Amino acid sequence: MGSNKLSGQIPASTLSQCSQLQELWLSNNSFSGTLPKEIGNMTQLQKFYAYMNNITGFST
């Protein structure tokens, strides 16, 4: 999903369906707000890139 001019918040419902995902590239978009806590359920995630966005941290 990197470099696709995506914007807004990252939907928690999308991440909750990706538990087996090993790499997640969100960089170079216009995502804003916080990362959903559901990203913690992605137990197979090995690489996560989210630079060049307006993400302010994790939701609680």
Buried (B, 14 or more C-beta within 10 A) or exposed (E): BBEEEBEEEBEBEEBBEBEEBEEBBBBBBEBEBBBBEBBEEBEEBEEBBBEBBEBEEEBE
